[in-house]
């Protein structure tokens, strides 16, 4: 099994592209009074998009994510991403956190 350390590093060009795509969002009409009955609420989606475009600091999140020791491994042809942190204290227990479907280690650690 080949195990390689890595860091999350999203290229600035990718973030710039996302910002441009968000700026070009074409908003649909919404059925009056529908709220969430026919999908996501339009006002909510506009607020969320504005947040991602103008407030979210991806580089700060990258820094938080990269505070952990990330690794990739190939196991029987499957790519696995995991975090390995050594235990602390007098009887340390190591922990390996892997991505699960449909959630992830990030959701559990950085729950909003």
C-alpha positions in Angstrom: 0.0 0.0 0.0 1.4 3.4 -1.0 0.6 6.1 1.5 1.5 9.8 0.7 1.0 12.9 2.9 -0.7 15.9 1.3 -2.1 19.3 2.1 -5.4 20.8 0.8 -4.3 23.5 -1.6 -7.0 24.9 -3.9 -5.4 27.0 -6.7 -6.4 30.7 -6.7 -7.5 30.3 -10.3 -10.1 27.8 -9.2 -11.4 30.1 -6.5 -11.4 33.0 -9.0 -13.4 30.9 -11.4 -15.9 30.0 -8.6 -16.3 33.7 -7.7 -17.0 34.6 -11.4 -19.5 31.8 -11.7 -21.4 32.9 -8.6 -21.4 36.5 -10.0 -23.0 35.2 -13.2 -25.8 33.2 -11.5 -29.0 33.4 -13.5 -31.8 33.3 -10.9 -35.1 31.6 -11.8 -38.6 32.8 -11.0 -40.2 31.4 -7.9 -43.7 30.4 -7.3 -45.3 33.0 -5.1 -45.5 31.8 -1.5 -43.9 28.5 -2.3 -41.2 28.8 0.5 -39.4 25.4 0.4 -42.3 23.4 -1.1 -40.8 23.2 -4.6 -37.1 23.2 -3.7 -34.7 25.6 -2.1 -36.1 29.0 -1.2 -34.9 31.7 -3.7 -34.1 34.3 -1.0 -32.1 31.8 1.0 -30.2 30.7 -2.1 -29.4 34.4 -3.0 -28.1 35.0 0.6 -26.1 31.8 0.5 -24.6 32.7 -2.9 -23.7 36.2 -1.7 -22.0 34.7 1.4 -19.9 32.4 -0.8 -19.1 35.2 -3.2 -18.3 38.0 -0.7 -17.6 36.6 2.8 -16.4 33.0 2.8 -12.6 32.9 3.4 -11.5 29.7 1.7 -7.8 30.2 2.7 -8.7 30.4 6.4 -10.6 27.1 6.0 -7.7 25.6 4.2 -5.5 26.6 7.1 -7.9 24.9 9.6 -8.2 21.8 7.5 -4.4 21.5 7.1 -3.8 21.7 10.8 -4.3 17.9 10.6 -2.0 15.3 9.1 -3.7 14.3 5.8 -2.7 11.3 3.8 -3.8 9.5 0.7 -3.5 5.8 0.1 -4.4 3.3 -2.6 -6.0 0.2 -1.2 -7.0 -2.4 -3.7 -7.5 0.2 -6.4 -9.5 2.5 -4.2 -8.2 6.0 -3.3 -8.6 6.7 0.4 -8.1 10.1 2.1 -7.6 10.0 5.8 -6.3 12.0 8.7 -4.0 10.4 11.2 -3.4 12.0 14.5 -1.3 10.5 17.3 -3.0 10.2 20.7 -1.9 12.3 23.6 -1.5 11.8 27.3 -0.2 8.9 29.3 -2.0 6.2 27.4 -2.3 7.6 23.9 -4.7 6.0 21.4 -4.1 6.9 17.7 -7.1 7.7 15.6 -7.6 7.5 11.9 -10.5 9.5 10.5 -11.7 8.6 7.0 -14.3 10.1 4.7 -17.6 8.4 4.8 -20.5 8.6 2.4 -22.5 10.8 2.3 -20.8 12.8 5.0 -17.2 13.4 5.8 -14.7 13.8 8.7 -14.9 17.5 8.1 -18.6 17.7 9.0 -18.0 15.9 12.3 -15.0 18.0 13.3 -16.1 21.4 11.9 -19.8 21.1 12.5 -21.5 24.4 11.9 
